[in-house]
Amino acid sequence: MQFHHHGYVSGDPRIQAAAGVGIDRPTDLPDEVDVLIVGSGPAGMLAAAQLSQFPGVTTRIVERRPGRLAIGQADGIQARSVETFQAFGFAERIIAEAYRITEMAFWKPDPADPSRIIRTARALDDPTGDISEFPHLIVNQARVLDYFAEFMANSPTRMSPDYGYEFRGLEVTGDGDYPVTVTLLHTAGPNEGQERIVRAKYVVGADGARSKVRESIGCTLAGDQANHAWGVMDVLAVTDFPDIRTKCAIQSGTGGSILLIPREGGHLFRMYVDLGEVDRNDNRSVRSTTIEQIIAKANDILHPYTLDVRNVAWHSVYEVGHRLTDRFDDVLPDERGTRTPRVFITGDACHTHSAKAGQGMNVSMQDGFNLAWKLGHVLEGRSPESLLSTYSAERQVVAKNLIDFDKEWSTLMAKKPEEFEDPAELENFYVSTAEFPAGFMTHYAPSALIAEPTHQDRATGFTIGKRFKSAPVVRVCDTNPLQLGHQAKADGRWRIYVFADAAGAGTAQGGTSPVVDFAEWIANSPDSPLAATPSGADRDAWFDVKVIYQQEHTSVDIGAVPEAFKPQVGPFKLTYLENVYGTDPSADIFELRGLDRNGVVVVVRPDQYVANVLPLTATAELAAFFAPLLRSGRTSAV
Ligand SMILES: Cc1cc2nc3c(=O)[nH]c(=O)nc-3n(C[C@H](O)[C@H](O)[C@H](O)COP(=O)(O)OP(=O)(O)OC[C@H]3O[C@@H](n4cnc5c(N)ncnc54)[C@H](O)[C@@H]3O)c2cc1C
């Protein structure tokens, strides 16, 4: 965390200096905004938190509830989400309050007495131990939203949700600076029941499975209707079931299964209790299943163990439907390429699936992460509007893969023990697909934002199109061993990781080597992407350039390190030294990530996905990659 460089900070350093629209941010919702986000669920809150880092952009997030979410919905946090929380600065704190999943246990009918259940298997949550350095967590969705609310309140834009506004409809007029006219209804406060018109440059629909924004752009959710119902309850109970504090898949001989999820705090747990197939003519009557019936069903399935529920924190009944929209923005298929989108949908508004794979919130947040930096770059004049057309293309594929995965998992979970050819099929599926639900199988296809893998062999461990997988290094200036990827903040900047050639660190002042030549080019060439950085802004305002030498930190003479890797920052033009690293002798990143010893450049997007891999000498290719993505900051914003 960088602070004091704009003057001494006495208080909480996580509170950033107010800037741009955050200096005199109006309390009430203004008539005109750059981005209007509808819905303060995970998708909306992450998008707002990311946009809160763009002081030149007026973003407001409206929510029909009168205040924060208090309880319910999701609790499964995948490792990819914890990596994302690291970028937003709260990974350590949420890990501290969460339940951590390390293993999963599988219980099935006892062959000797099928009326009883026995434990038949255990499976590691991260069988390779190498999926991510971050854990798989369980903590309530409301707490995740709290952390994003804190992050945006501490941001330069001093953002907070506008509660008590219900989205009713919109019209893309295409006229003027604010071409989207939105109708809202006050749902609380002195103006309750009154309509309110707001005009926006862009609208983001993060309004959940029954999205009205989706409706207003003529998008429909297609897929299979709900055909299986589950009761879910968050309870405090006394039980003799031995694995009550371990994640479990339980299948009973009497029919029905349970997914047990221990929760944070050492006592609470969640049970998804199978309520069986939903008859077509059920007409949602299954929704009236009472908590008593859910508890009774759970006790049937757990036999011979018993569950004495002492307190019910939350419960619900939901039917599983796997549905997806055909597009994630307002550009009709026959309009593709003729115009850029003005309205987007994210999260459950685009894709719905069962809760049991613990995916919805996680994937919804990544929708928000993928879209928000692009909106920030376009609205701050860093990039052309064409950037916005990549959102639907990239995220629709991910949602489709998610639904295919969830269909398989929830079908297996709903299967009766006798229907399995291979009794170990469930745990084998869990182990063999572990990387997917953890959120690491997302692989964006080549596009304006993702280069062809021409030079992939120079960095085999940083797959182009996949998220940047962190690895250990040692920071030279303070000799601290740390994770390289954890230094990347959700500040909307691109990252350029320069892995030096073998000779690099030893080259005397004025000597030359591929890394020195690259540093010279990226700092001073008019073709360098950094040349687009607005004059008057810090040199690293748009690009965070880090250098990693092959030698240990003790062999790196920081005085001899090129200026390009030691940017001057803040009003006092201080030299920032924390972008220079050596290798960690116990885990050499060049070995771990298959990096070419002649030096290689790895370009990473603000949402942490690897966009390009290039030899140190391929400066023309690097310039060509960024040219269509950048508008010089030396010209006006949108
Ligand atoms: C029982 C249950 C358990 C789940 N468990 C998990 C889990 O373990 N892991 C996981 O990843 N996912 C889980 N999910 C799914 C997860 O909760 C959703 O996928 C996730 O919340 C989607 O996020 P979202 O931001 O798209 O939508 P939501 O969280 O649904 O948020 C939408 C927001 O928009 C607001 N809104 C809606 N309409 C309007 C309007 N017209 N105007 C203004 N505001 C509006 C709503 O009040 C809400 O706050 C679970 C869901 C359920 C129901």
The ligand as an SDF file (V2000), in Angstrom:
LIG
                    3D

 53 58  0  0  0  0  0  0  0  0999 V2000
  -30.1360  -20.0020   -1.6250 C   0  0  0  0  0  0  0  0  0  0  0  0
  -29.0470  -19.5010   -2.4540 C   0  0  0  0  0  0  0  0  0  0  0  0
  -27.7790  -19.9190   -2.1680 C   0  0  0  0  0  0  0  0  0  0  0  0
  -26.7650  -19.5020   -2.9700 C   0  0  0  0  0  0  0  0  0  0  0  0
  -25.5110  -19.9480   -2.6710 N   0  0  0  0  0  0  0  0  0  0  0  0
  -24.5010  -19.5560   -3.4550 C   0  0  0  0  0  0  0  0  0  0  0  0
  -23.1600  -19.8930   -3.1230 C   0  0  0  0  0  0  0  0  0  0  0  0
  -22.9200  -20.5780   -2.1580 O   0  0  0  0  0  0  0  0  0  0  0  0
  -22.1420  -19.3950   -3.8930 N   0  0  0  0  0  0  0  0  0  0  0  0
  -22.4070  -18.5920   -4.9640 C   0  0  0  0  0  0  0  0  0  0  0  0
  -21.4810  -18.1660   -5.6330 O   0  0  0  0  0  0  0  0  0  0  0  0
  -23.6790  -18.2460   -5.3150 N   0  0  0  0  0  0  0  0  0  0  0  0
  -24.7140  -18.7130   -4.5790 C   0  0  0  0  0  0  0  0  0  0  0  0
  -25.9720  -18.2940   -4.8560 N   0  0  0  0  0  0  0  0  0  0  0  0
  -26.2180  -17.4800   -6.0430 C   0  0  0  0  0  0  0  0  0  0  0  0
  -25.8810  -16.0540   -5.7310 C   0  0  0  0  0  0  0  0  0  0  0  0
  -26.5230  -15.5880   -4.6010 O   0  0  0  0  0  0  0  0  0  0  0  0
  -26.2550  -15.2410   -6.9380 C   0  0  0  0  0  0  0  0  0  0  0  0
  -25.7220  -15.8600   -8.0900 O   0  0  0  0  0  0  0  0  0  0  0  0
  -25.6450  -13.8670   -6.8250 C   0  0  0  0  0  0  0  0  0  0  0  0
  -26.2000  -13.2330   -5.7250 O   0  0  0  0  0  0  0  0  0  0  0  0
  -25.9070  -13.1020   -8.0990 C   0  0  0  0  0  0  0  0  0  0  0  0
  -25.4340  -11.8310   -7.9030 O   0  0  0  0  0  0  0  0  0  0  0  0
  -26.0910  -10.6230   -8.6980 P   0  0  0  0  0  0  0  0  0  0  0  0
  -25.3450   -9.4210   -8.2360 O   0  0  0  0  0  0  0  0  0  0  0  0
  -26.1110  -10.9240  -10.1330 O   0  0  0  0  0  0  0  0  0  0  0  0
  -27.6250  -10.6020   -8.2480 O   0  0  0  0  0  0  0  0  0  0  0  0
  -28.2920  -10.4980   -6.8350 P   0  0  0  0  0  0  0  0  0  0  0  0
  -27.4030  -10.9230   -5.7440 O   0  0  0  0  0  0  0  0  0  0  0  0
  -29.5820  -11.1790   -6.9790 O   0  0  0  0  0  0  0  0  0  0  0  0
  -28.5160   -8.9250   -6.6270 O   0  0  0  0  0  0  0  0  0  0  0  0
  -29.4440   -8.2230   -7.3820 C   0  0  0  0  0  0  0  0  0  0  0  0
  -29.7800   -6.9620   -6.5970 C   0  0  0  0  0  0  0  0  0  0  0  0
  -30.6170   -6.1460   -7.4090 O   0  0  0  0  0  0  0  0  0  0  0  0
  -31.6800   -5.6440   -6.6360 C   0  0  0  0  0  0  0  0  0  0  0  0
  -32.7780   -5.4010   -7.5720 N   0  0  0  0  0  0  0  0  0  0  0  0
  -33.4790   -6.3320   -8.2270 C   0  0  0  0  0  0  0  0  0  0  0  0
  -34.3700   -5.7310   -9.0520 N   0  0  0  0  0  0  0  0  0  0  0  0
  -34.2060   -4.3930   -8.8930 C   0  0  0  0  0  0  0  0  0  0  0  0
  -34.8280   -3.2450   -9.4670 C   0  0  0  0  0  0  0  0  0  0  0  0
  -35.7880   -3.3570  -10.3930 N   0  0  0  0  0  0  0  0  0  0  0  0
  -34.4120   -2.0220   -9.0900 N   0  0  0  0  0  0  0  0  0  0  0  0
  -33.4070   -1.8800   -8.1760 C   0  0  0  0  0  0  0  0  0  0  0  0
  -32.7780   -2.9420   -7.5830 N   0  0  0  0  0  0  0  0  0  0  0  0
  -33.1750   -4.1750   -7.9480 C   0  0  0  0  0  0  0  0  0  0  0  0
  -31.9510   -6.7490   -5.6200 C   0  0  0  0  0  0  0  0  0  0  0  0
  -32.6090   -6.2300   -4.4880 O   0  0  0  0  0  0  0  0  0  0  0  0
  -30.5450   -7.2470   -5.3110 C   0  0  0  0  0  0  0  0  0  0  0  0
  -29.9580   -6.5350   -4.2780 O   0  0  0  0  0  0  0  0  0  0  0  0
  -27.0190  -18.6510   -4.0720 C   0  0  0  0  0  0  0  0  0  0  0  0
  -28.3070  -18.1860   -4.3520 C   0  0  0  0  0  0  0  0  0  0  0  0
  -29.3150  -18.6100   -3.5430 C   0  0  0  0  0  0  0  0  0  0  0  0
  -30.6950  -18.1190   -3.8500 C   0  0  0  0  0  0  0  0  0  0  0  0
  1  2  1  0
  2  3  1  0
  2 52  2  0
  3  4  2  0
  4  5  1  0
  4 50  1  0
  5  6  2  0
  6  7  1  0
  6 13  1  0
  7  8  2  0
  7  9  1  0
  9 10  1  0
 10 11  2  0
 10 12  1  0
 12 13  2  0
 13 14  1  0
 14 15  1  0
 14 50  1  0
 15 16  1  0
 16 17  1  0
 16 18  1  0
 18 19  1  0
 18 20  1  0
 20 21  1  0
 20 22  1  0
 22 23  1  0
 23 24  1  0
 24 25  2  0
 24 26  1  0
 24 27  1  0
 27 28  1  0
 28 29  2  0
 28 30  1  0
 28 31  1  0
 31 32  1  0
 32 33  1  0
 33 34  1  0
 33 48  1  0
 34 35  1  0
 35 36  1  0
 35 46  1  0
 36 37  1  0
 36 45  1  0
 37 38  2  0
 38 39  1  0
 39 40  1  0
 39 45  2  0
 40 41  1  0
 40 42  2  0
 42 43  1  0
 43 44  2  0
 44 45  1  0
 46 47  1  0
 46 48  1  0
 48 49  1  0
 50 51  2  0
 51 52  1  0
 52 53  1  0
M  END
$$$$
